[in-house]
Amino acid sequence: MTHSCQPALTLSSSSRVPTSQARAVAAFASLALSLAVSAGAMAQAQTAPAAPTAPVAVATNDTGWQVLCRPQDASRTKLACNVFQEIVVARDRTRVLAVEIARPDKVLILTALTPVNVNLKDGVSLTVTGDKLVAPFVNCQANGCVARFEIVAKTLDRLKTAKSAVFEFTDIQGSKVRSELSMTGFVIAMNKLD
């Protein structure tokens, strides 16, 4: 993403592409994020990664928060679900930020996926109702760079009552990129995760 003439870029989740396109893009981004979360958890457990399974259920709402579920095991009797939202630039569908919340191993993890052209040393900050958290980037792949936040009960409560959450990172040219994610519909989506 090129930043010319502006020291900072500010986008909101209302800068999405039309709903059908946004859902398709978000589903793809969610799958990529899910694989990154799953791969990290599996690497820590030192087990062989399983082949990804196709999503079996996608629930959406008009707020941008979506729920994606897929079989958790070979029996396909239990689903693993995650909640996600993505911000893209409407004119060219460039992803600025994708956020996924999942609960691998009973710990709630928020994964932020940024473009690859970021300053890795600064990490990603998340500000919600005055609280600011910072997470380092854990890796970069062709589809973006990943930072993970462990979400404790206090932070989850703030996310559920907030109107928005602000994510910031620095691009490689030194410009701050600020993305405001609407939290409208977040509680409904999270209820489906539980």
Residue pairs with C-beta under 8 A, 6 or more apart in sequence:
1 9
1 89
1 94
1 96
1 115
1 117
1 171
1 177
3 9
3 171
3 173
3 175
3 177
6 175
7 175
7 176
8 175
8 176
8 177
8 178
9 96
9 175
9 176
9 177
9 178
10 178
10 179
10 180
11 87
11 89
11 96
11 178
11 179
11 180
12 87
12 164
12 179
12 180
12 182
13 64
13 85
13 87
13 179
13 180
13 181
13 182
14 182
15 87
15 88
15 89
15 90
16 22
16 64
16 86
16 87
16 88
16 90
17 25
17 88
17 90
17 93
19 62
21 93
22 64
22 86
22 88
23 58
23 60
23 66
25 86
25 88
25 93
25 95
26 64
26 66
26 84
26 85
26 86
26 98
27 55
27 58
27 66
27 68
29 84
29 86
29 95
29 98
29 100
29 113
29 143
30 66
30 68
30 82
30 84
30 86
30 98
30 100
31 52
31 55
31 68
32 98
32 113
32 141
32 143
32 144
33 82
33 84
33 98
33 100
33 111
33 113
33 146
34 52
34 68
34 70
34 82
34 100
34 102
35 52
36 111
36 113
36 139
36 141
36 146
37 82
37 100
37 102
37 104
37 109
37 111
37 148
38 49
38 52
38 104
39 49
40 138
40 148
41 104
41 105
42 48
42 49
42 50
52 70
53 70
53 71
54 70
55 68
55 69
55 70
56 69
56 70
56 71
56 76
56 79
57 67
57 68
57 69
57 70
57 79
57 81
58 66
58 67
58 68
58 69
59 66
59 67
59 69
59 189
59 192
60 66
60 67
61 185
61 188
61 189
62 185
63 182
63 184
63 185
63 186
64 85
64 86
64 181
64 182
64 184
64 185
65 83
65 84
65 85
65 184
65 185
65 186
65 188
65 189
66 83
66 84
66 85
66 189
67 81
67 82
67 83
67 84
67 189
67 192
67 193
68 81
68 82
68 84
69 79
69 80
69 81
69 82
70 79
70 80
70 81
71 77
71 78
71 79
71 80
72 78
72 79
72 80
80 102
81 102
81 192
81 193
82 100
82 101
82 102
82 193
83 100
83 101
83 102
83 186
83 189
83 190
83 192
83 193
84 98
84 99
84 100
84 101
85 98
85 99
85 181
85 182
86 95
86 97
86 98
86 99
87 95
87 96
87 97
87 98
87 179
87 181
88 94
88 95
88 96
89 96
94 115
95 113
95 115
95 144
96 114
96 115
96 177
96 179
97 112
97 113
97 114
97 167
97 179
97 181
98 112
98 113
98 144
99 110
99 111
99 112
99 113
99 167
99 181
100 110
100 111
100 113
101 108
101 109
101 110
101 111
101 151
101 190
101 193
102 108
102 109
102 111
102 193
103 109
103 193
107 150
108 150
108 151
108 152
108 156
109 148
109 149
109 150
109 151
110 126
110 148
110 149
110 151
111 146
111 147
111 148
111 149
112 124
112 126
112 135
112 146
112 147
112 148
112 149
112 167
113 143
113 144
113 145
113 146
114 124
114 137
114 144
114 145
114 147
114 169
114 177
115 144
115 145
115 171
116 140
116 142
116 144
116 145
117 171
117 172
118 137
118 140
118 145
118 169
118 170
118 171
118 172
118 177
119 169
119 170
119 171
119 172
119 174
120 137
120 140
120 145
122 169
122 170
123 134
123 135
123 136
123 137
123 147
123 169
124 134
124 135
124 137
124 147
124 167
124 168
124 169
125 132
125 133
125 134
125 135
125 166
125 167
125 168
125 169
126 132
126 133
126 134
126 135
126 149
126 165
126 166
126 167
127 133
127 165
127 166
127 167
127 168
128 155
128 158
128 159
128 162
128 165
128 166
128 183
129 158
129 161
129 162
131 155
131 158
133 149
133 155
135 147
135 148
135 149
136 147
137 145
137 146
137 147
138 146
138 147
138 148
139 145
139 146
140 146
147 169
149 155
151 159
156 190
159 165
159 183
159 186
160 183
160 186
160 187
160 190
162 183
163 182
163 183
163 184
164 180
164 181
164 182
164 183
165 180
165 181
165 183
166 178
166 179
166 180
166 181
167 178
167 179
167 180
167 181
168 176
168 177
168 178
168 179
169 176
169 177
170 176
170 177
171 177
